[in-house]
Amino acid sequence: MDQLDALREIVGASQVLTGADAQAFAVDWRGRYSGRALAAVRPASTGEVAAVVRHCAQAGIPLVPQGGNTGLCGGATPDASGRALILLLQRLNRIRGIDTANDSMEVEAGCILQAVQQAARDAGRLFPLSLAAEGSCTIGGNLATNAGGTQVLRYGSMRELTLGLEVVTAQGEVWHGLRGLRKDNSGYDLRDLFIGSEGTLGVITAATLKLYPLPVAQCTALLALDSIEAAIDLLARARAGFAASLTAFELMAGNCLHTVVRCFPQQQLPFDGPSAKLPWYALLEVSDSESEAHARARFEAVVGAAIEAGCVKDAVIAESVAQSRALWHLRESIPLAEKEAGKSIKHDISIPVSRMAEFVRDTSAALQAAFPGIELVIFGHLGDGNLHYNVACGANWSEDQLLARQDDIFALVHARVHAAGGSISAEHGVGQLKRELLSRYKDPAEMTLMHRIKAALDPQGIMNPGKVLA
């Protein structure tokens, strides 16, 4: 029996894809990474995942787990050898249960994030992870990259939102760690080890997630600013005025929103005149547990004080759920507009908020001096110090010319991130894109420990080879 026949015995003949059917999953969604696969396999249960992994371990077949394939660092794309098996987890899509008394839910890794959000909402609860790809990304991918999204400021990233995991190890064993406990100090924290490991240590098949009360009211506003320093000032005012009620604080350069409007004419920037031409905008959201009136009064007081102080130049406060969604749609459309406009060099960085204005000002000037005519596409989650600091072609560069200078641009930006005490990966992971860069910016002892963990948990090196560690 050949390898593919053995896999068909495990998952069924129709769930083993080969040729062009498998190749469709061997390219990342941005078109930056393309590989070849032995096949793509679609197990329907944790037991089938374990059986596939056991077979691959015995045969020495590399495995590349894949969820919604919405990643930005090539973490779910096989190499060009054609030896690897793509492990598709979309069929593991059951919501196994919701415990409202414990404020938790148990879901499988192939569940679409939006479906998990809706299931929580139907139970009168909130699952707060929110990001632009929520209609297609999966919980397994969110866990594999420790996704953050727009509400990290209030609720934290996936590590903070996860109570327990179910994992298939590199040997095909199943770790049943789906405990819904908020306190469990009974040994090493394996949960946090697998979250963020990008499938290089094992395959996450299910998770127990934290739930929260649904807010009684939410207020959203888009604010126009004349500098990034004003944005930092506004963030401090919002934190002081709203405390834990501040659930999102997004920063966007003006050209980001103008690109959205140009690429998607059905969307409009809700400002006229000079306010439509300012260099920065902030999107704020506040969640309130009391009432709509309380939320609105508090919101208007803080925003009004910021306007009077000259920190904010103009403001649009959503008057309805539809207007709030329209403002968020502008923000969430930036990555899609970027893709529509052409390939770019992406940086997913985190920096202490206190050093953000200096970093953006000085790094932008250095990039323009070194690469005249490039366009900077800057947006992200200022509230938790995470910016997507991207470099696009602008008027003077072709895609090929820009991508040929990627290493030089990375070196300039990442050196400045490191000097500012930041990280070169905030929420997108490492994947292939930043694999060679880690050793430049991480402590040597830290790299040694990471290699030891990989060798201990995956001694054959079959779990998502070529990702995270070189």
ZIZI-V280886 format. One record per run of one state. SS is the DSSP state (H for helix, E for strand, C for the rest). FROM is the first residue (numbers start at 1). LEN is the number of residues. If there is no record, write none. Layout:
ss:from:len
SS:FROM:LEN
SS:FROM:LEN
This chain:
ss:from:len
C:1:2
H:3:9
C:12:1
H:13:3
E:16:2
C:18:1
H:19:5
C:24:3
E:27:1
C:28:6
E:34:1
C:35:4
E:39:4
C:43:3
H:46:14
C:60:3
E:63:4
C:67:18
E:85:4
C:89:6
E:95:5
C:100:4
E:104:5
C:109:3
E:112:1
H:113:10
C:123:2
E:125:2
C:127:11
E:138:1
H:139:6
C:145:7
H:152:4
C:156:2
H:158:4
E:162:8
C:170:4
E:174:4
C:178:12
H:190:5
C:195:7
E:202:9
C:211:1
E:212:2
C:214:3
E:217:9
C:226:2
H:228:18
E:246:8
H:254:10
C:264:9
H:273:5
C:278:2
E:280:9
C:289:3
H:292:17
C:309:5
E:314:4
C:318:3
H:321:12
C:333:1
H:334:8
C:342:3
E:345:1
C:346:2
E:348:3
C:351:2
H:353:18
C:371:4
E:375:7
H:382:3
C:385:1
E:386:7
C:393:6
H:399:6
C:405:1
H:406:14
C:420:3
E:423:1
C:424:1
E:425:1
C:426:9
H:435:7
C:442:2
H:444:14
C:458:5
E:463:1
C:464:7
